[in-house]
Amino acid sequence: MEEVLRQLPIKAKEKHTENKKFFAKLRKRPPKNLDYQMQEMHEREFERTDCLTCANCCKTTGPLFTNADIERISKFFKLKPSKFIETYLRIDEDNDYVLQQVPCTFLGVDNYCSIYEVRPKACREFPHTDRKKFQQISHFTLKNVSICPAAFNIVEEMKRRINM
């Protein structure tokens, strides 16, 4: 997995222009069954991809924390939301709550998440490849293919399957 992760940003950069053109076309004319196809490709990829051998998303990026996430996680820690924010979060340039640092504070050496049951929505949905109206979030996907080997594989499969 280490070699895959080392090569991933290089491969993603090589495919960036091709992917950007593909997604531009996809946004203009998404196939009628795109949501179904994305769900199928996502499920197939995650049958063979074990996030616990990777956890690159947790090691290299941090999620946005919604107010609902902050409330839920604070309750889990038996903290006031303000104390949770003070201890773990900061406000970024987009005025969103994000982690103070990466790798994620809640990631263990075994790649398990210590708050998995109450993790942020952004973590639960990452890499967002099974999301409805997938074509609307292509800007996220362009970033995620350099972070997540599964997202990279799904996009490559999309390009093979969906002739644009």
Sequence and secondary structure as in RCSB ss.txt:
>XXXX:A:sequence
MEEVLRQLPIKAKEKHTENKKFFAKLRKRPPKNLDYQMQEMHEREFERTDCLTCANCCKTTGPLFTNADIERISK
FFKLKPSKFIETYLRIDEDNDYVLQQVPCTFLGVDNYCSIYEVRPKACREFPHTDRKKFQQISHFTLKNVSICPA
AFNIVEEMKRRINM
>XXXX:A:secstr
 HHHHHHHHHHHHHHHHHHHHHHHHHHHS  TTHHHHHHHHHHHHHHH  GGGT HHHHH   EE HHHHHHHHH
HHT  HHHHHHHHEEE TTS EEESSSS TTB TTS BTTGGG  HHHHHTT TT TTGGGGHHHHHHHTTT HH
HHHHHHHHHHHS  
